[in-house]
Amino acid sequence: MCDDTRNDSRCLVSCPLCGVRFEPSGRGRYCTPRCRQRAHRLRHRQTDRATLADLTAALQRERRLLDHTVYECPTCQERFLGERRCGDCNRMCRKVGLGGRCSGCDDILTITDLIGPELRVGDAMI
């Protein structure tokens, strides 16, 4: 019993990436090495962008979350980086968000100050 359809030399398959029909050699699935490389890069592409929640979780794992948290005094509106109590008013401050010191003016800024409250960071809305 011999199956002649398996030995057909004119068996054409289409490339899953570009759709070009070609005659496969061996177990090849792609028409060219360029398509094979592009498929590999698409499979291993990092589709998830860092969100604010991811950044918070990473800082918490590294035990640096408090150092990058901005607090604001409800009385004098002074901002503090990593300090929960206002030294002048002696009151507990409210948490504003993640941030740090500006390299140019040395002010304390949050991420929402830099990119705006209506813009997205990755997939999470801030």
C-alpha positions as CSV (number, residue, x, y, z in Angstrom):
1,M,0.0,0.0,0.0
2,C,1.5,3.2,-1.1
3,D,0.1,6.6,-0.7
4,D,1.1,8.7,-3.7
5,T,-0.3,11.9,-2.3
6,R,2.4,12.1,0.3
7,N,5.1,12.0,-2.3
8,D,3.6,14.7,-4.5
9,S,6.4,17.2,-5.3
10,R,4.0,19.9,-6.2
11,C,2.5,20.3,-2.7
12,L,2.2,24.0,-2.1
13,V,1.6,25.6,1.3
14,S,1.1,29.2,2.2
15,C,3.3,31.1,4.6
16,P,1.4,31.9,7.8
17,L,3.0,35.3,8.0
18,C,2.7,36.8,4.5
19,G,0.4,34.3,2.7
20,V,2.8,33.6,-0.2
21,R,2.3,30.0,-1.6
22,F,5.6,28.1,-1.7
23,E,6.9,24.6,-1.9
24,P,8.2,23.6,1.5
25,S,11.5,21.9,2.0
26,G,11.6,19.6,5.0
27,R,9.5,20.9,7.9
28,G,9.8,24.6,7.0
29,R,6.6,26.6,7.7
30,Y,7.8,30.0,6.3
31,C,8.7,31.1,2.8
32,T,11.9,32.9,3.6
33,P,14.2,33.3,6.6
34,R,13.0,36.9,6.8
35,C,9.4,35.7,7.5
36,R,10.7,33.2,10.0
37,Q,12.6,35.9,11.9
38,R,9.7,38.2,11.8
39,A,7.4,35.5,13.2
40,H,9.9,34.8,15.9
41,R,10.0,38.5,16.9
42,L,6.2,38.8,16.8
43,R,5.9,35.7,19.1
44,H,8.4,37.0,21.6
45,R,7.3,40.7,21.5
46,Q,6.6,42.2,24.8
47,T,3.0,43.3,24.4
48,D,2.4,44.5,28.0
49,R,3.6,47.9,28.8
50,A,4.4,48.8,32.4
51,T,1.4,50.2,34.2
52,L,1.3,52.2,37.4
53,A,0.2,49.1,39.2
54,D,3.3,47.2,37.9
55,L,5.6,50.0,38.9
56,T,4.0,50.1,42.4
57,A,4.4,46.3,42.8
58,A,8.0,46.4,41.6
59,L,8.9,49.1,44.1
60,Q,7.1,47.3,46.9
61,R,9.0,44.1,46.1
62,E,12.3,46.0,46.2
63,R,11.1,47.7,49.5
64,R,11.5,51.2,47.9
65,L,7.8,52.1,47.7
66,L,7.9,54.6,50.6
67,D,10.9,56.4,49.1
68,H,9.1,57.1,45.9
69,T,5.7,58.1,47.4
70,V,4.7,61.7,47.4
71,Y,2.8,63.1,50.4
72,E,1.1,66.5,50.7
73,C,0.2,68.3,53.9
74,P,-3.5,69.1,54.1
75,T,-2.8,72.4,55.9
76,C,0.1,74.1,54.2
77,Q,0.0,72.2,50.9
78,E,3.8,71.4,51.2
79,R,4.9,68.2,49.4
80,F,7.2,65.6,50.9
81,L,8.9,62.6,49.3
82,G,8.8,59.6,51.6
83,E,7.8,61.6,54.7
84,R,4.3,61.0,56.1
85,R,4.3,63.9,58.6
86,C,4.6,67.6,58.0
87,G,7.5,69.0,60.1
88,D,6.0,72.5,60.3
89,C,2.3,71.7,61.0
90,N,3.0,68.4,62.8
91,R,0.1,66.8,60.9
92,M,-0.2,63.6,58.9
93,C,0.0,64.1,55.2
94,R,-2.2,62.6,52.5
95,K,-0.7,60.3,49.8
96,V,-0.7,62.0,46.4
97,G,1.0,59.2,44.4
98,L,4.2,57.9,43.0
99,G,6.9,60.4,42.0
100,G,10.2,62.0,42.8
101,R,12.4,65.1,42.6
102,C,12.7,67.1,39.3
103,S,16.3,67.1,38.2
104,G,16.0,70.7,36.9
105,C,14.1,72.6,39.6
106,D,14.3,70.1,42.5
107,D,10.5,70.3,43.0
108,I,8.6,67.2,44.1
109,L,6.5,65.9,41.2
110,T,4.1,63.0,40.7
111,I,3.8,60.9,37.6
112,T,0.4,62.4,37.0
113,D,2.0,65.9,37.1
114,L,4.3,64.9,34.3
115,I,1.9,63.2,31.9
116,G,-1.5,64.6,33.0
117,P,-4.4,62.9,34.7
118,E,-6.3,61.9,31.6
119,L,-3.5,60.2,29.8
120,R,-2.8,56.5,30.1
121,V,0.3,54.8,31.4
122,G,0.4,51.4,29.7
123,D,-3.1,50.0,30.1
124,A,-4.0,51.5,33.5
125,M,-5.7,54.9,33.8
126,I,-4.2,57.2,36.4
